[in-house]
């Protein structure tokens, strides 16, 4: 079987390519390296089951091959990136979604869309279930990502209803692990980098806001199951780790695990930064028989080891 993965050189996309190839799939990967890195897929060049196409998916996509599954994972995913590239972020989640859905329609392929917990905004319901509509500022600085993903979800469901495409929408919560960029801007690479360099750990707000963190191998397992299982047409599924931790406690944990002498510095809380974010994964447990297995301690140890090799 053949799968097409957009954003294949990204953090999640590259791990997905590895997993599908391991499972015997032929992977066609697209990326324009806006935020992805050739380093993430360098080990796949020369693999007979991998073909890379340097391409921007906001343009019309033509693939001669048959394609069985389309996974649309192209998008700047950290606040630093989508605030730096606001128009590109909105284009990849409008034109890019339109083009990949069109490809799925032509190829009669299954379609898997990488949505995000950001569609819930600053949630007023906790933990967040898939039937929660969210609390999003449509014109705030984060709206270029939040609303673009919400629009993509709407377009995905329109194609499902109008053209009977087998679609799956995956709302991905905070994920971390190897192949994240040092300057990614998300909290774990920020804290690990600062701790390893002995710089101040920058905690925004008072640090009492909570997040839940899913290790990359757990997330990939969930995505893979949601992509290959039958009978999930039109489903929307949360994927993340339901274990909450305060950001301040996360900072202290990373300082401890790195053996750093870094101090914690409190900074102004960014606009529209959610106070709490945690998935209800009951649906993933029921439909996919999936839940995270890797503890935060183990995942952080793996991630710290990876960043040490990058820095030193």
N, C-alpha and C positions, 0 to 999 in steps of 0.2 A: 504494500500500500504506500501511497505517496501523500506526504503532508507538506503544506506550505506554511512557513512561519515568518510573519513580518516582525521587524525588530529583533532579528535573530542574533545580532551582535550585542544585544543588551544583556543586562544582568540576568533576567529571567529567561529571555529568549534563547540565550546560548545554552543554559542548563536544559531547557526543553529540547533543543536539538540533540544534545547528548542522549537524553532519555529515549527519544523516539528512535534514534539510530540503534541504541542498545536493544530496543525491542523489535528490531528488524525492519523498521520503516525506512523509506527513502525520503530525505528531507531536502526541500528546496527552500533556501533562506534568503530573505530580502532585507536589506538595511542600507541606509544612506549615511550612517556613522555620525548623525547629528549629536547623539549622546552615547551611542553604542561604540564599542572598540573592536578593531580587527583582532586584538590580542585575545579576546574572549572566544573566538572561533578559529584561531590560527591552527590549533591542533586538529581541526576537522578538514582543513584543506588537504586534498589528496585522498580523502576517504571516498571510496566508490559510491557510498550511499548518501553523499552530501554534495549539493550544488549551491553555490552562492551567487546571487545577482545583486550588484551594487545598484540600488534603485530607491527612488522616493515614491512611496505608495500614494501620494496625493495626485500622482499622474495615473492615467489609464494603465491597467495591468494586463499584459498579454503573456500567457504561459501556454506553450504548445502541448505540454504533457497533460495527461489525465491527473486530476488531483482529487483525493478522497476526503481530506480534511483541510480546512483553512483556519489557521490560528492567527488572529489579528492582535499582535502584541507590540506593535510599533507605537511609541509615544514617549516624550519626555515625562518622567515619572516622579521626580523630586521637585519640591517647591523652588529650589534654586534654578532648576532647568526650565520648568514651565513658566516661571516669571521672566526668565531671560529670553525664552522663545515663545511668547504668547500666541502669535499668529500661527506659527508652525504647529503648536500644540493643538490649536483649534482645527487647523486644516487636516491633520492626521486623524482626528476624531470626527471628521465630517466627510471630506472628500476621500480620505483614506478608508474610512469605514464603508462609504458608498462603493468604492472601487473593489474592495475585498469581498463585499457582499455580492456585487455583480459577478465577480469571478466564481464565487461559490454557486451562484445561480446557474451560470453557463456550464460549470463542471459537474453540476448536481452533487456538490460536496457538502459535507457537514461544516458548520461555521461555529467557531469558538471565539467569543469576544472577551478580551481582557479588560473588564471594568475595574472598579476600585471602591474601596470603602468611603472614598471622598464623596460619592454620590449621596451619602447620608449627611454630609456637611457637619455642623456642630450639633450632634444628635440630642433630641429631647427625650428619646426612648433608649433604654439601656438594659441589656446589650442590644445590638441592632439585629433585627430579623429582616428577611428579604421582603416582607410585606410593608416595611416602614418606608414612607415616601421621602423622608429626609428634611433637613433644615439648612438650606443652602442660600447664600447671598449671591444673587444672579449677576451682580455687577462688581463684586469685590475682587481683590487682586488674585484670589485663588479660583475665581469663576472660570478662567480660561481652561482650567483642567476639569473642575467639578462639573460645570455645565456642558462642556464638550463630551465628557463621558456619559452624562445623562442623555444628551442628544443621540450619541451612538447607540445607547441601549434602546431608545425609541425607534431608531432606524432599523436596528437588528430585529426588533419585534415586528415592525411593519413588513419586513421581508419575510419573516416567518409566517405571518398571517396572510399576506398577499400572494406570496410565491411558494408557500409550503416548504420553505427551506428548514432543515433540521438545525436549529440554532441553540447555542448554550451561552449564557451570560455568566461570567465568573467575577464576583466582586471580591477583589484581592485586598486583604488587609496588610498592615506593615510586615514586610518580609526583609530578611537580612541574610548575609552569608558571603561566601567567596565570590569574587568578580564584581562586587560593588566598587565603585570608583572612590578613591581617597577624597576627592572633592565633590562627592555625590550631593552633599548638603542635607542628607537625612540623618536622623539622630544617632544611630549606631556608628556609622562610619565617622561622623563628626567626633563623637566622644572617644572612640578608639584612637583615631588619629591624634587628637589633642593629648590624650593620656600618654600615648607612646612617645610623643615629641616633648612631653613635659610642659605643655602649654595649659593655660586656664581652660577648664571644662565649661563651656558656655551653655548654661541652662536658661531657657526662655521662660519668663514669668516666675512664679514661685516654685516651680518644679512639682507641684501637686497634681498637674494634669496627668492622665493615665494613657498608656498605649498597651497594645498586646503585640508580641513579636513572634512571627513564624519563621522557622529556619528554612532555607531554600529547598533542601531535599524533601521536606514535608510538603511544601507548597507544590513542587513539581509532581509529586505523587498524586496530589489532589487534582491538579490540572490534567494529568495524563488519564486518570480514571474518568474524569468528566468529559474528556475528548473521545475516548474509545468505547465507552459503555453505550449500549442500546437503550432506547426508551426514555431519553432525557430531552426530547424535542421541546423547545420553548422554555426550558427551565432556567431560573436565575438562582445561583448558589453562592453563598458566602464561603470564602476559603481564608482561614486565618487561625491564629492560636487564641483561644478564649481566656488565657491567663493574663490578667492585667498586672501592670507594674507602674508605679509612679516614676516620672522622668527623673526626679531627684534620686530615687533609689537605684535606677538604672545607672546613672552617672557614678554613684558610689560603688556599685558592683564592678563597673568597668575599671575604675581607678584601682580597686582591690585586685582584680584579675591581671592587670598589666603591671602591678607593682609600682605604679606611678606615684610621684609626689606632687602631682598637679593639684591645684586648688580649683574649687568650684566658683564660677563667676555668674551672677544672675544678671540677665539682660531683659530688655523690654519684650513682652510677648508679641509675636507677629499678629497682624490683622487676620481675623476669622480663624485663628488657630483653635481647633476643637479642644474642649475641656476633657472629654472622655471618648474613647474609641475602642470598642471591643465587639467581636462578632458573636452572634448566636450561630453555632454550627450544627444545630440539630438536623437541618436538612441535608447537609453534607454527610453526616453520620448515617442518616437513613437511606439516602439515594446512592451514595458512593462507598459506604462502609469505610469512611475515612475520618481520621482525626490526627493531629500532630503527635509525633513520637519523640522528637528531639527536645530535650529540656533547654531552657534559656541558658543555663550554665554551660552545657556542652556546646551549644551553638555558638555562644560567645567565645569560648576557647578556640574553636575552629576558625572563627572569623578573625580573632586577634592574631592567631598564628599566620593567617594569610596576609594580613596587613603588615606584620613584622617583616615578612619576606619582601613586600613591596617597598617599605620605607628604608630598611637597613641593608 
